[in-house]
Amino acid sequence: MEFSNGETTPGDWDLRPTAQEIPWPDLSGKRCLDIGTADGFWAFEMERRGAAHVLATDRPSPFQERSKRNFDEARRKLGSSVEYATCDVFDLEGEFDVAFIGFVLQMVEDPIRALRRVGEVAQTLLLLDTVSLPLALLPSPLARLDARHDGREWFVFNPRGMRKVVELAGWTVEAQTGILRDHQPRARHHWKWVTGVRGRSSALRAIRREQ
């Protein structure tokens, strides 16, 4: 994150270039939800883009507790009015115009149920997640299971698979990016990032289908 005095927060990821690639709708005056907020980058970005109200959420965990301290510091330095709630994606409540999910879908055991739950509280979905570049070479919608072989990533889709799982959950996709290169300065020379085995993502915008 970058503050008005030019100071930036330390971290392994620089999300600022990625923010320019997201297929944003007009957020002016909108009620927005950030799911899996971590340090709050996307919540603050939606506020910066004109959202009237932003709620940042994250599921309880040791990671969430550490990230919340960073969130609080950034909120103070930005003079932000973003609100925060500890909440799992399956327990979401309220009414929102736009929900943002950044690098969360790969971490949930049931991505379709998670996306359906988001559809119960939001009208528009912005989804950003890791994709598999090798699987992108195949024409079918696919996902790799247990991508890190340690249970931390349940599903990593190719771009077609990412679109398909959103559609199966009751959304209509309006726009999707191509494959984006993640900006991770410390890893940029590692062979997995160079070859695209890791460090690739895609983003899409979808609207909820009326039942």
N, C-alpha and C positions, 0 to 999 in steps of 0.2 A: 504494500500500500504506500501511496505517496501523500504527504501532507502539504499544506499551503506554503510552508517554509522551505520546501524542497527536500525535507527529510523523508527517507523511505524505511519501511520496516524490514528487518532481516528475514530471510526465508529461502527455501529451496526452489520455490516457484515464483515466477513473475507473471501474474495474470493480466497485467495491463494490456499487452498486445492481443491476448485472446479476447478481451472485452470488446475490442474493435471488430471482431469477427462474428459476434453473436447476432442473430437475426432479431434484434430488439423490436418490439412494438412500441408505440408511443406510450410512455409511462406517466405522462403529465397528469397529476391529480389522481393516480391510481392507488389502490390498496394492494400491496405486494407482500409476498411471502418468500423467504429464503430458507430452503430445507437443507439441513446439513451445513450450516453456515461456517463452522470452524472459526477462523479469525474474523469473519464478517465481510470479506472483500466484496462479495456479490450483493450483500444487503446494502452496504454503503454505496456501491455503484448504482443500484436502483434508486437510492435516495438522490444521488448526484444527478441522475437523469430525470428527476422531476416527480418521483413518486410522492404522494401525499402522506402515506403511512406505510412503514415497512416493519414487518415482524421477522426476526431472525430466529431460527430454531435449530436445535441439535439434540441428538439422543444422549442420555446420560452415559458417561464413560470417563476413565482417566484422561483420555485424549481431549474430551469435551471440557473437562475442568481446566486443563492447561490452556486450551484455546480460548476459553471464556476470559481468562486474564488478559490475553492479547486483544480480544474483542473490546473489553472495557477500556483498555488504554487507548485504542484507536478511536473509540466512540468519544472519549474525552478530548483527544487532540483534534478531532474533526468538528467538535461541537455538534455532534449528530443527535437526532431524536429517534434513531432506530431502536425499537424495543426488542427484548430478548426473552425467549421461553425455552426451557428444557423439555423437549417433546420428541417422541419417536414419530416417524413418518406415518405409521399406522394409527396413531392417536390424534391426528390433526383435527382441529375444529375451527369454525369461523367461516367467513366469506371473504374471498379475495378476487381481485381482477386478474392478477398474474402471480404464478408460482414459478420460482427458479429452483432447479435441482442441479447442483454442480458436483460431479464426480461422486455421486451417491448410489446411483442405480446398480452399479457393479457390486456394491457391498451388501445388498439386501437379498435374502434367500428367495423371495417371491416378488420379482420386479413388476409383474402384471398387477398383482394385488396392491402394491405400493402406488403404482400409477393410477389405478382406479380410485384409491383413497384420495389422492391429490385431486382427482376429478370431482370429488364430492365437496371440495372447498374452494376450487379455483376455476375460472373460466378459460384462462390461457396458460399454457405450459411452455416454459423455456427449459430445455434439457441440454446439458453439456456433460459428456462422459467419455471415458477412455474407449477407444475402438482398436480392433486388431487389424493392423495393416496387412499381414499375410492372408487373413480371411477375407479382406476386402478384394482380393484378386479373384475370388469365387463369386459367381452370379447369384447365389442363393442367400436368403437372410439366415445368418448363422451366429452362434455364440460359442466361445471357448469356456469350458467349465473349470473352476478352481485354477484360475490363470496363474496365480503365484505359487501354487502347490502348497499353500499353508492355510487355506480356509479363509483368507482375508478378502478375496475377490471371487464371488460366486459365479458371475457371468461377465465376460467381456465380449461385446457384440462387434460384428462388422457394421458398417454404416447402414446396410440394408436391414440387418437384424435389429438395430436400434430403432429404425423407423417402424419395423413390423411390430415390435413389442409395444410401442406407443399406440399403434392402430388397434392392436388386439385389446388394449385396455380402454378403448372407447374414445380415442382422440382422433382428430383429423389434422394431419400434418400440413402446414401451410408453407414452410420453408425449411431447408436443411443445408448446412454448409458441406463443403467437401471435407477431406481429412486435414485437420489442423495439426501443426507441430507445436507441442508443448514447450514452453520456455523455462527450462531448468538449467541455469548456468553451470551448476556443479556437475551435471551429468551429460552435458552436450557433446563431450568427446567419447563417452562410453559407447561401445559398439552396438549395444541394444538400442540406444537413442539414434545413433547415426543410421542404422539400417531400418529403423522403424518398428522393431520388435516391441519396443516400449516407447512411451512419450508421444503417442498420437491420440487425437480426440476428434469428436464431431459434435456439432450443436444443431438443435432444431427448435422450431416454434410450432405449436399445435393448439387447436381450439377444441373445447369439449363438445362432443356430439350430444345433442339433445336426445333424451330417452323417449 
